[in-house]
Amino acid sequence: MRDDKQWSNYFLDSPEILGIDQVQSSGCLIRVWIKTQPLAQWSVGRELRLLIKEAFDREGITLGAPIQHVLFSRQK
């Protein structure tokens, strides 16, 4: 996005990947620090998440979905 003409003006500095904060069955949380123009953080964040989702779809990476198993036991 930083190199994209449509988005580059919103960035004040290069994004900084802080690292992976959580790994769970539903997915992982990767912290990214992006300094943007005032009030641009929401549109930049939405576009970034969309681009990540589209990249996951292209690569066949599915996001985790909760699975619940219910076991019944018959009492005698």
ChimeraX commands (.cxc) that place a marker at each C-alpha (Angstrom):
marker #1 position 0.00,0.00,0.00 radius 0.5
marker #1 position 2.84,2.37,0.78 radius 0.5
marker #1 position 4.01,2.14,-2.85 radius 0.5
marker #1 position 0.47,2.40,-4.29 radius 0.5
marker #1 position -0.24,5.89,-5.71 radius 0.5
marker #1 position -3.78,5.79,-4.31 radius 0.5
marker #1 position -2.59,5.11,-0.74 radius 0.5
marker #1 position 1.00,6.37,-0.45 radius 0.5
marker #1 position 0.03,9.91,0.56 radius 0.5
marker #1 position -1.74,8.59,3.65 radius 0.5
marker #1 position 1.48,7.08,5.06 radius 0.5
marker #1 position 3.78,9.24,7.16 radius 0.5
marker #1 position 6.42,6.52,7.58 radius 0.5
marker #1 position 7.09,2.92,6.60 radius 0.5
marker #1 position 4.87,0.38,8.38 radius 0.5
marker #1 position 6.55,-1.46,11.24 radius 0.5
marker #1 position 5.68,-5.11,11.92 radius 0.5
marker #1 position 5.84,-5.50,15.69 radius 0.5
marker #1 position 5.36,-9.27,15.63 radius 0.5
marker #1 position 2.89,-12.00,16.47 radius 0.5
marker #1 position 0.99,-11.33,19.70 radius 0.5
marker #1 position -1.37,-14.32,19.80 radius 0.5
marker #1 position -1.76,-17.70,18.18 radius 0.5
marker #1 position -5.12,-19.42,18.65 radius 0.5
marker #1 position -7.22,-22.00,16.88 radius 0.5
marker #1 position -9.23,-19.14,15.33 radius 0.5
marker #1 position -6.13,-17.40,13.90 radius 0.5
marker #1 position -3.20,-15.27,14.93 radius 0.5
marker #1 position -2.84,-11.62,15.86 radius 0.5
marker #1 position -0.02,-9.81,14.08 radius 0.5
marker #1 position 0.66,-6.27,15.28 radius 0.5
marker #1 position 1.56,-3.71,12.62 radius 0.5
marker #1 position 2.28,-0.06,13.43 radius 0.5
marker #1 position 1.31,2.32,10.62 radius 0.5
marker #1 position 1.67,6.09,10.99 radius 0.5
marker #1 position -0.93,7.82,8.83 radius 0.5
marker #1 position -2.23,11.26,8.08 radius 0.5
marker #1 position -4.76,12.45,10.69 radius 0.5
marker #1 position -8.08,10.56,10.49 radius 0.5
marker #1 position -6.76,8.24,7.74 radius 0.5
marker #1 position -6.05,5.32,10.08 radius 0.5
marker #1 position -9.51,3.78,9.66 radius 0.5
marker #1 position -9.56,3.74,5.86 radius 0.5
marker #1 position -5.93,2.55,5.72 radius 0.5
marker #1 position -6.70,-0.20,8.24 radius 0.5
marker #1 position -9.78,-1.39,6.34 radius 0.5
marker #1 position -7.88,-1.48,3.05 radius 0.5
marker #1 position -4.96,-3.33,4.64 radius 0.5
marker #1 position -7.28,-5.98,6.09 radius 0.5
marker #1 position -9.02,-6.35,2.72 radius 0.5
marker #1 position -5.69,-6.83,0.92 radius 0.5
marker #1 position -4.62,-9.43,3.50 radius 0.5
marker #1 position -7.92,-11.31,3.13 radius 0.5
marker #1 position -7.62,-11.27,-0.68 radius 0.5
marker #1 position -4.03,-12.57,-0.45 radius 0.5
marker #1 position -5.17,-15.36,1.88 radius 0.5
marker #1 position -7.94,-16.30,-0.55 radius 0.5
marker #1 position -5.49,-16.40,-3.49 radius 0.5
marker #1 position -3.15,-18.67,-1.52 radius 0.5
marker #1 position -5.94,-20.94,-0.26 radius 0.5
marker #1 position -5.41,-19.91,3.36 radius 0.5
marker #1 position -8.63,-20.18,5.33 radius 0.5
marker #1 position -9.29,-18.28,8.50 radius 0.5
marker #1 position -10.04,-20.38,11.56 radius 0.5
marker #1 position -13.65,-21.10,12.39 radius 0.5
marker #1 position -14.82,-22.23,15.81 radius 0.5
marker #1 position -15.83,-25.88,15.98 radius 0.5
marker #1 position -17.94,-27.26,18.76 radius 0.5
marker #1 position -18.29,-30.96,19.51 radius 0.5
marker #1 position -21.18,-32.23,21.62 radius 0.5
marker #1 position -20.85,-35.73,23.06 radius 0.5
marker #1 position -23.81,-37.57,24.50 radius 0.5
marker #1 position -23.47,-40.46,26.88 radius 0.5
marker #1 position -26.38,-42.78,27.57 radius 0.5
marker #1 position -26.71,-43.67,31.26 radius 0.5
marker #1 position -27.72,-47.29,32.09 radius 0.5
marker link #1:1,2 radius 0.2
marker link #1:2,3 radius 0.2
marker link #1:3,4 radius 0.2
marker link #1:4,5 radius 0.2
marker link #1:5,6 radius 0.2
marker link #1:6,7 radius 0.2
marker link #1:7,8 radius 0.2
marker link #1:8,9 radius 0.2
marker link #1:9,10 radius 0.2
marker link #1:10,11 radius 0.2
marker link #1:11,12 radius 0.2
marker link #1:12,13 radius 0.2
marker link #1:13,14 radius 0.2
marker link #1:14,15 radius 0.2
marker link #1:15,16 radius 0.2
marker link #1:16,17 radius 0.2
marker link #1:17,18 radius 0.2
marker link #1:18,19 radius 0.2
marker link #1:19,20 radius 0.2
marker link #1:20,21 radius 0.2
marker link #1:21,22 radius 0.2
marker link #1:22,23 radius 0.2
marker link #1:23,24 radius 0.2
marker link #1:24,25 radius 0.2
marker link #1:25,26 radius 0.2
marker link #1:26,27 radius 0.2
marker link #1:27,28 radius 0.2
marker link #1:28,29 radius 0.2
marker link #1:29,30 radius 0.2
marker link #1:30,31 radius 0.2
marker link #1:31,32 radius 0.2
marker link #1:32,33 radius 0.2
marker link #1:33,34 radius 0.2
marker link #1:34,35 radius 0.2
marker link #1:35,36 radius 0.2
marker link #1:36,37 radius 0.2
marker link #1:37,38 radius 0.2
marker link #1:38,39 radius 0.2
marker link #1:39,40 radius 0.2
marker link #1:40,41 radius 0.2
marker link #1:41,42 radius 0.2
marker link #1:42,43 radius 0.2
marker link #1:43,44 radius 0.2
marker link #1:44,45 radius 0.2
marker link #1:45,46 radius 0.2
marker link #1:46,47 radius 0.2
marker link #1:47,48 radius 0.2
marker link #1:48,49 radius 0.2
marker link #1:49,50 radius 0.2
marker link #1:50,51 radius 0.2
marker link #1:51,52 radius 0.2
marker link #1:52,53 radius 0.2
marker link #1:53,54 radius 0.2
marker link #1:54,55 radius 0.2
marker link #1:55,56 radius 0.2
marker link #1:56,57 radius 0.2
marker link #1:57,58 radius 0.2
marker link #1:58,59 radius 0.2
marker link #1:59,60 radius 0.2
marker link #1:60,61 radius 0.2
marker link #1:61,62 radius 0.2
marker link #1:62,63 radius 0.2
marker link #1:63,64 radius 0.2
marker link #1:64,65 radius 0.2
marker link #1:65,66 radius 0.2
marker link #1:66,67 radius 0.2
marker link #1:67,68 radius 0.2
marker link #1:68,69 radius 0.2
marker link #1:69,70 radius 0.2
marker link #1:70,71 radius 0.2
marker link #1:71,72 radius 0.2
marker link #1:72,73 radius 0.2
marker link #1:73,74 radius 0.2
marker link #1:74,75 radius 0.2
marker link #1:75,76 radius 0.2
view
